[in-house]
Amino acid sequence: MLTDTHNDQNIRAQDLILCDLCKTEMVQVQCDTCNMKLCNACIGKHMAADESKEKHEIVRFIFRKSIPLYPKCTSHDNGRCQMYCSQCEVPVCITCIVSDHHLGHKISDILKTLNERKEKIIKKQKELNDTILPTYQDISVDVKDTIKQLENGFLDLSTTITKYGDDWHRKIDQAVEQHQAEIGEMKTKQISTLKNHLDNIHKKISEIQIEITSSEFDFDTQDISELFSIKLNADIFKKLPQKIISYLPTFTPGSSRIQEEDFLSKFGSLSSGKSISEEHGYCIKTTQKSSEAGSFHPVKQLLDEPETISTINTKNRSHLGNVACLNNEEIWIRGNENTLKLFSINHGSLLKSFITKSRNNPFDISVIKQGHVIYTDPKEKTVNIVKNEKIDAVITLQNWKPRNICSTSSGDLLVVVTRKDIKQTKVVRYSGFEEKQTIQFDDDDKPLYSYGVA
């Protein structure tokens, strides 16, 4: 038995290890027999508490043995589990092994199983530290970036709508000012005409009054010559002036009274913004070092082998030209004929079909953010939209022919157009069907694209 109570300075590194009994004092010794860490004050308590053992081997903590502490058996009070039942996946003692409960089961040394588990734990820890944790950290960065992009995108969208509204206000103000100016001109002209007419009438009144005054005489006079000297010109005033009739101008609105819903649709529309969950939207970050190892780009997990989910018979007379996805359940197609067709992906059934406005074959199709299909008609030099069961031309060109077309994530359109003489090709960006950008030449003023097709 160790009775030395001197504090060993070498134990200072173990300041955080407390006695297993009192839980308050620093560990000084260990009972290797029971694998118990004790302070000096608790040695006697420990030995008195467990008198079943003939000898308690008490040693300084720094000289303790590395004896594994086998778990107590849950079925037998005095048993220590030195073996492991792989079938039941529980530690077992000798009494358990000889019992019928584990008869025929695979029994292995618990330390061997422990080492295997340690290796698995170390492997999992490494996987968590090296791949999974960095992946989640990168996903966190990606989500933060997405939030920032969304905030900026919504701000830009709000600014765009405000600017568009300001343009409408400005155009309305210009229209009001123009009408007000026209009203002012008509008012000035009509009132000026009536005032000139009034002046002429006043002049006639004065002349009549002078005529009346000049004809005044004494009807009782006996002077016959005086009576014959009076000459009245009343007949010349019998012809009255023309009557000028003035009509107020009327204002007729450009269209019938616009209800709030109609006004919103004429002003513009917003596509439905939403957030969706994708099961395979991210992939585990690998630890393989490469030139791209420092960057993380979440990508959808691709199938090892292509999978056919549906087969659709379009019944086109010739080849299939283009496919444009409306959503996860419907697709638009166009072939070498003048018809656009909407099919169900899952059922392969034809849902809608439209013959082009000009009955020409569409060159290319795309679906815009609002969910409408658009197509190009090079012969008519138009880009057309199918909306509310109607087809309308939304872009009309003069000396250029629209060919390929696509809708961007921002809602803009990119249209490949060629010159009528097939000598020039360019890409035009449209926003709200208005031209915003032309891409045709490089910095040296050389064509970026080769000649178009006939």
Secondary structure, DSSP 4 states (H G I P E B T S, - for coil): -----PPPGGGGGGTT-B-TTTSSSBP-EEETTTTEEE-GGGHHHHHHH-TTSS---EEEGGG------PPBPSSSTT-B--EEETTTTEEE-HHHHHSGGGTT--EEEHHHHHHHHHHHHHHHHHHIIIIIHHHHHHHHHHHHHHHHHHHHHHHHHHHHHHHHHHHHHHHHHHHHHHHHHHHHHHHHHHHHHHHHHHHHHHHHHHHHHHHHHHT---TT---HHHHHH----GGGGTSPPPPPP--------SSSPPPHHHHHHHH-----------TTS--PPP----TTTT-----PPPPSS-----------SS-EEEEEESSSSEEEEEESSSEEEEEETTT--EEEEEE-TTSPPPS-EEE-TTS-EEEEETTTTEEEEEETTEEEEEEE-SSEEEEEEEE-TTS-EEEEEEETTS--EEEEEEETTEEEEEE-B-TTS-BSS-----
